[in-house]
Amino acid sequence: MSGTVELTKENFDQTVTDNDFVLIDFWAAWCGPCRQFAPVYEKAAQENPDLVFGKVDTEAQPELAAAFGIQSIPTLMIVRDRVAVFAQPGALPEAALADVIGQARGLDMDEVRKAVAAQQAQEQAQAQAQAEQNGQ
């Protein structure tokens, strides 16, 4: 599947669940830098036909933008194995986008999952300690 996929709240979860590597461009029609980034993103999609390149129109899909805490657009997010491994606002030049894709391809997802699990465990322990303090 080459080219980009329009992501909506109806197909977002399915797309991220069914594909182990998804790039997401959060954009809007009124955003100048978004329009500049669009052809760069399309070209990268053509050059990486094994990856899914999604686009989220933040005007049409405000819930998705809110769910990911998107503050400024364009924002590029990369999700591997349902873990967001990269998120950065700003229109990336072609070389930078290619570099980011290469780095994301090279990630050891077992290591990423361990780091995420450790962080979640730490957050849970902090929440537990906080709850115990509040209980006294």
Sequence and secondary structure as in RCSB ss.txt:
>XXXX:A:sequence
MSGTVELTKENFDQTVTDNDFVLIDFWAAWCGPCRQFAPVYEKAAQENPDLVFGKVDTEAQPELAAAFGIQSIPT
LMIVRDRVAVFAQPGALPEAALADVIGQARGLDMDEVRKAVAAQQAQEQAQAQAQAEQNGQ
>XXXX:A:secstr
  SEEE  TTTHHHHHHH SEEEEEEE TT HHHHHHHHHHHHHHHH TTSEEEEEETTT HHHHHHTT  SSSE
EEEEETTEEEEEEES   HHHHHHHHHHHHH  HHHHHHHHHHHHHHHHHHHHHHHHHHH 
